[in-house]
Amino acid sequence: MSDINAILGPGVLVEHPNQPDWGIGQVQSNIGGKITVNFREAGKVVIDGKTVLLRIVNV
C-alpha cells in the first residue's frame, strides 16, 4: 500500500481518501513513512504512510 506514498515529496498536492473535508494538502516532508501534510481545512497532519494511501491531486 505504501508504494505510491514513497514518491511523495515536499510540494506535492494530495488528498486524504477518508477525510475529504480536509481539502487539498501540500506535503511538507516524508521521512520513514511518516508524511507531514498541511491541509487547507485541517492544518498540519502527520500521516502513517503504511496505513493510509494518499491520493495525488493534479491541478
The 8 nearest C-alpha neighbors of each residue, nearest first, counted from 0:
[[1, 2, 52, 49, 3, 50, 51, 4],
 [0, 2, 4, 49, 3, 48, 5, 52],
 [3, 1, 5, 4, 0, 6, 52, 49],
 [4, 2, 5, 1, 6, 7, 52, 0],
 [3, 5, 1, 7, 2, 6, 48, 52],
 [4, 6, 2, 3, 7, 1, 32, 29],
 [7, 5, 4, 3, 8, 2, 29, 1],
 [8, 6, 4, 5, 11, 29, 9, 26],
 [7, 9, 11, 29, 28, 6, 26, 10],
 [10, 8, 27, 26, 28, 11, 7, 25],
 [9, 11, 26, 25, 8, 12, 27, 7],
 [10, 12, 26, 25, 9, 8, 7, 13],
 [13, 11, 25, 56, 24, 55, 10, 26],
 [14, 12, 55, 56, 24, 54, 23, 25],
 [13, 15, 54, 23, 53, 24, 16, 55],
 [14, 16, 53, 18, 17, 19, 54, 13],
 [17, 15, 18, 14, 19, 53, 54, 52],
 [18, 16, 15, 19, 51, 14, 20, 53],
 [17, 19, 15, 20, 21, 16, 14, 22],
 [20, 18, 21, 22, 17, 15, 16, 14],
 [19, 21, 22, 18, 40, 41, 17, 23],
 [22, 20, 40, 41, 19, 18, 38, 39],
 [23, 21, 20, 39, 19, 40, 38, 24],
 [22, 24, 14, 13, 38, 39, 12, 21],
 [25, 23, 38, 37, 13, 12, 36, 39],
 [24, 26, 12, 37, 36, 10, 11, 13],
 [27, 25, 36, 9, 10, 11, 28, 35],
 [26, 28, 9, 35, 36, 25, 10, 37],
 [29, 27, 35, 9, 34, 26, 8, 30],
 [30, 28, 34, 33, 8, 32, 35, 31],
 [31, 29, 33, 32, 28, 34, 35, 5],
 [30, 32, 33, 29, 34, 48, 5, 47],
 [31, 33, 48, 30, 34, 47, 29, 49],
 [34, 32, 47, 30, 31, 46, 29, 48],
 [35, 33, 29, 46, 45, 28, 32, 36],
 [36, 34, 45, 28, 27, 44, 26, 46],
 [35, 37, 26, 44, 27, 25, 43, 24],
 [36, 38, 43, 42, 24, 25, 44, 26],
 [39, 24, 37, 42, 41, 40, 23, 21],
 [40, 38, 22, 41, 24, 42, 23, 21],
 [39, 41, 21, 38, 22, 42, 20, 23],
 [42, 40, 21, 38, 39, 43, 44, 37],
 [43, 41, 38, 37, 40, 39, 44, 36],
 [42, 44, 37, 36, 38, 41, 35, 45],
 [43, 45, 36, 35, 37, 46, 42, 38],
 [46, 44, 35, 34, 36, 33, 47, 43],
 [47, 45, 34, 33, 48, 35, 44, 51],
 [48, 46, 33, 49, 50, 32, 51, 34],
 [47, 49, 32, 51, 50, 1, 33, 46],
 [48, 50, 1, 47, 51, 32, 0, 52],
 [49, 51, 48, 47, 52, 0, 1, 46],
 [52, 50, 48, 49, 53, 47, 46, 1],
 [51, 53, 0, 1, 48, 4, 54, 50],
 [52, 54, 15, 14, 51, 13, 16, 55],
 [55, 53, 14, 13, 56, 15, 52, 16],
 [54, 56, 13, 12, 14, 53, 57, 11],
 [57, 55, 13, 12, 58, 54, 14, 23],
 [58, 56, 55, 12, 13, 11, 54, 23],
 [57, 56, 12, 55, 23, 13, 11, 14]]
